[in-house]
Structure formats: C-alpha cells, structure tokens
Amino acid sequence: MFAFIGNIGPWELILILAIALIVVGPGKLPEVAKSMGKAMNEFKKGTNEVKRDLENVMRYDDEPSKKVAEVKKDVADDAEKTETIAEEKAPEK
C-alpha cells in the first residue's frame, strides 16, 4: 500500500505527523486525512479501471488474428468449391 513511500520507520512517521499537525493544525488534521484517504481511493479506482481496460484491449487484440485466419480459410475453401463447380459446368473442348 505504501510502496511509493519507501522504507519509513516509526520515527520518520512520527516526525511527518508532527510536521503535519503543526502546519495544518489539530482541528483540520482529521479533515485533511479524510480527504487524502478519499483521493487515494479515487486514484486506486482510476488505476484499476485503466488496468482493466488495457487487459481487455490486450485480450481482444489476439482475437482478430484468429478470426482473420478463419476468414482466410473460409475464402480458400469457397475458392476451391467455386473452381470445382466451374470445372464441372465448363464445356469440354
């Protein structure tokens, strides 16, 4: 969860909280923490949505090549059938 922070020990965390308490003040600190939590939650939702979209694109990207191969096979089969029918109906010389 806090991978972007790095290796913060308990003393560093206490120092950061003390600075935040001095800068923001004791009355606004809960509101700031709540808004930061909401912002992190929205960021997480956004990144998960982008990740899901990319996975969908990657999954559907493979399917067209399979469909193209199937269509090529169908076209080749149809061409072969057409040649066979044309040979049967062609008058002999």
C-alpha positions as CSV (number, residue, x, y, z in Angstrom):
1,M,0.0,0.0,0.0
2,F,2.8,2.4,0.9
3,A,5.3,1.1,-1.7
4,F,5.8,4.6,-3.1
5,I,6.9,5.9,0.3
6,G,9.9,3.6,0.7
7,N,11.4,2.4,4.0
8,I,9.9,4.8,6.5
9,G,10.4,3.7,10.1
10,P,8.3,4.7,13.1
11,W,10.5,7.8,14.0
12,E,10.2,9.2,10.5
13,L,6.4,8.6,10.5
14,I,6.1,10.4,13.9
15,L,8.2,13.3,12.5
16,I,5.9,13.6,9.4
17,L,2.8,13.5,11.6
18,A,4.2,16.2,13.9
19,I,5.0,18.5,11.0
20,A,1.5,17.9,9.5
21,L,0.0,18.7,12.9
22,I,2.0,21.9,13.1
23,V,1.2,23.0,9.5
24,V,-2.4,22.0,9.4
25,G,-3.5,22.3,13.0
26,P,-5.3,19.9,15.2
27,G,-8.8,20.9,14.1
28,K,-8.2,20.4,10.4
29,L,-6.0,17.4,10.6
30,P,-8.8,14.8,10.6
31,E,-10.4,16.6,7.6
32,V,-7.2,16.6,5.7
33,A,-6.6,12.9,6.4
34,K,-10.1,12.1,5.3
35,S,-9.7,14.0,2.1
36,M,-6.3,12.3,1.4
37,G,-7.9,8.9,2.0
38,K,-10.7,9.7,-0.5
39,A,-8.1,11.0,-3.0
40,M,-6.1,7.8,-2.7
41,N,-9.2,5.7,-3.1
42,E,-10.2,7.6,-6.2
43,F,-6.7,7.2,-7.6
44,K,-6.8,3.5,-6.9
45,K,-10.1,3.1,-8.6
46,G,-8.8,5.0,-11.6
47,T,-5.7,3.0,-12.0
48,N,-7.7,-0.3,-11.6
49,E,-10.1,0.9,-14.4
50,V,-7.2,1.7,-16.7
51,K,-5.6,-1.6,-15.9
52,R,-8.8,-3.4,-16.7
53,D,-9.2,-1.5,-20.0
54,L,-5.7,-2.4,-21.0
55,E,-6.3,-6.1,-20.2
56,N,-9.4,-6.0,-22.3
57,V,-7.6,-4.5,-25.2
58,M,-4.8,-7.0,-25.0
59,R,-7.3,-9.9,-24.8
60,Y,-9.3,-8.7,-27.8
61,D,-6.1,-7.8,-29.7
62,D,-5.4,-11.6,-30.0
63,E,-8.8,-12.5,-31.3
64,P,-8.8,-10.6,-34.6
65,S,-5.7,-12.6,-35.8
66,K,-7.6,-15.8,-35.1
67,K,-10.7,-14.5,-36.9
68,V,-8.6,-13.4,-39.9
69,A,-7.1,-16.9,-40.1
70,E,-10.6,-18.4,-40.1
71,V,-11.8,-16.0,-42.8
72,K,-8.8,-16.8,-45.0
73,K,-9.5,-20.5,-44.6
74,D,-13.2,-19.9,-45.5
75,V,-12.2,-17.9,-48.5
76,A,-9.8,-20.6,-49.7
77,D,-12.5,-23.3,-49.2
78,D,-15.0,-21.2,-51.1
79,A,-12.5,-20.6,-53.9
80,E,-11.8,-24.3,-54.2
81,K,-15.5,-25.1,-54.3
82,T,-16.0,-22.4,-57.0
83,E,-13.2,-23.9,-59.1
84,T,-14.7,-27.4,-58.8
85,I,-18.2,-26.2,-59.8
86,A,-16.7,-24.2,-62.7
87,E,-14.8,-27.2,-63.9
88,E,-17.9,-29.4,-63.8
89,K,-20.1,-26.8,-65.7
90,A,-17.4,-25.9,-68.3
91,P,-18.0,-27.5,-71.7
92,E,-15.3,-29.9,-72.7
93,K,-13.1,-29.0,-75.7
